[in-house]
Amino acid sequence: MRHAALTLIVFFAVGCNAFRPSQTLNLTPNPIQVAALGYSSVAFASYTGDAMVTGHITALGGRGNDIVAYVLADDDFTNWLNGHQFRAYFSSGKITAATLHVGPLPAGSYHLVFDNRFSLLAKKTVAGTVLERFTK
């Protein structure tokens, strides 16, 4: 009897997570324009502590067709903006194309950042799809 009750509890605990509905949010529904010497950011949140950010991006514009992409927590975004040390969950380096697979992210506020501050004259367009997936 004790073994059956333990099995039922374990099954129930595992089963609850298996059947929790998931949700997907498109962080980049349209191409994103990034000005020369500028950046663009998309704010999003991980409420459940299990958010995954996945997708593929391509940069177009200028001589190098390049951009730098980051996934930053809120405090790190503020530090990055002010030129201070920061920690990135994802940092692409200067790229033309990149695949993102980040997470799971702890509960909190985040920013998907496209950085073109290195480009003196050329604006950039970032195309692709970046999704946030999480359970409800």
C-alpha positions as CSV (number, residue, x, y, z in Angstrom):
1,M,0.0,0.0,0.0
2,R,2.8,2.4,0.9
3,H,4.6,1.7,-2.4
4,A,1.4,2.3,-4.4
5,A,0.8,5.7,-2.6
6,L,4.4,6.8,-3.3
7,T,4.1,5.8,-7.0
8,L,0.9,7.8,-7.3
9,I,2.5,10.9,-5.7
10,V,5.5,10.7,-8.0
11,F,3.3,10.1,-11.1
12,F,1.1,13.0,-10.1
13,A,4.1,15.4,-9.5
14,V,5.7,14.4,-12.8
15,G,2.4,14.4,-14.7
16,C,1.5,17.9,-13.6
17,N,4.6,19.4,-15.2
18,A,4.1,17.3,-18.3
19,F,0.6,18.7,-18.9
20,R,1.2,22.3,-18.0
21,P,0.2,24.4,-21.1
22,S,3.0,26.2,-22.8
23,Q,2.9,29.6,-24.5
24,T,5.0,31.1,-27.3
25,L,5.6,34.9,-27.7
26,N,7.2,36.2,-30.9
27,L,9.8,38.8,-29.9
28,T,10.5,39.9,-33.5
29,P,7.2,39.9,-35.4
30,N,8.6,42.4,-37.9
31,P,12.1,43.4,-39.2
32,I,13.7,45.7,-36.7
33,Q,15.4,48.9,-37.9
34,V,18.5,49.9,-35.9
35,A,20.0,53.4,-36.5
36,A,23.7,54.1,-37.0
37,L,25.3,54.6,-33.6
38,G,22.2,53.2,-32.1
39,Y,20.5,50.1,-30.7
40,S,17.1,48.6,-30.5
41,S,15.7,46.5,-27.7
42,V,12.7,44.3,-27.0
43,A,11.7,43.9,-23.4
44,F,10.2,40.6,-22.2
45,A,9.7,38.7,-18.9
46,S,10.1,35.2,-17.6
47,Y,7.4,34.8,-15.0
48,T,7.7,31.1,-14.4
49,G,11.5,30.8,-14.4
50,D,11.5,28.4,-17.4
51,A,11.5,30.7,-20.4
52,M,13.6,29.7,-23.4
53,V,14.6,32.2,-26.1
54,T,15.2,30.6,-29.5
55,G,15.4,31.7,-33.1
56,H,17.5,32.9,-36.0
57,I,18.4,36.4,-37.0
58,T,20.1,38.0,-40.0
59,A,21.5,41.5,-40.3
60,L,21.3,43.6,-43.5
61,G,22.8,47.0,-44.2
62,G,26.1,48.7,-44.4
63,R,29.3,47.3,-45.8
64,G,29.5,44.4,-43.4
65,N,25.8,43.4,-42.9
66,D,26.6,43.1,-39.2
67,I,25.0,43.6,-35.8
68,V,25.7,42.5,-32.2
69,A,22.8,40.7,-30.4
70,Y,22.4,40.2,-26.7
71,V,19.9,38.7,-24.2
72,L,20.4,40.7,-21.0
73,A,18.7,40.8,-17.6
74,D,17.2,44.1,-16.7
75,D,20.1,45.3,-14.4
76,D,22.7,44.1,-17.0
77,F,20.8,46.1,-19.7
78,T,21.2,49.2,-17.6
79,N,24.9,48.5,-17.0
80,W,25.4,47.9,-20.7
81,L,23.7,51.2,-21.6
82,N,26.0,53.1,-19.3
83,G,29.2,51.4,-20.5
84,H,29.7,49.3,-17.4
85,Q,30.5,45.7,-16.9
86,F,27.5,43.4,-17.6
87,R,26.7,39.7,-17.9
88,A,24.9,38.4,-21.0
89,Y,22.8,35.3,-21.2
90,F,23.6,35.5,-25.0
91,S,26.2,37.6,-26.8
92,S,26.7,37.1,-30.5
93,G,29.7,39.2,-31.2
94,K,29.6,41.1,-34.5
95,I,27.7,38.8,-36.9
96,T,25.7,38.7,-40.1
97,A,23.6,35.7,-38.9
98,A,23.1,33.9,-35.6
99,T,21.0,31.2,-34.0
100,L,19.8,31.8,-30.5
101,H,19.1,29.1,-27.9
102,V,19.0,30.6,-24.5
103,G,17.6,29.4,-21.2
104,P,15.9,28.4,-19.2
105,L,15.9,32.0,-17.8
106,P,15.2,32.6,-14.2
107,A,12.1,34.6,-13.3
108,G,12.7,38.3,-14.1
109,S,12.8,41.0,-16.7
110,Y,15.0,40.8,-19.8
111,H,15.9,42.6,-23.0
112,L,16.7,41.2,-26.5
113,V,19.2,43.9,-27.8
114,F,20.4,44.6,-31.3
115,D,23.5,46.8,-31.0
116,N,24.7,48.9,-33.9
117,R,26.6,51.6,-31.9
118,F,29.8,50.6,-33.6
119,S,28.5,51.7,-37.1
120,L,29.2,55.4,-37.7
121,L,27.0,55.8,-40.8
122,A,25.0,52.6,-41.7
123,K,21.6,51.8,-40.3
124,K,20.9,48.1,-40.1
125,T,17.8,45.9,-40.5
126,V,17.5,42.7,-38.4
127,A,15.2,40.1,-39.9
128,G,14.3,36.7,-38.5
129,T,12.2,35.1,-35.8
130,V,13.1,35.0,-32.1
131,L,10.6,33.3,-29.8
132,E,10.1,33.1,-26.1
133,R,8.6,29.8,-24.9
134,F,7.4,29.3,-21.4
135,T,4.8,27.4,-19.4
136,K,1.8,29.2,-18.0
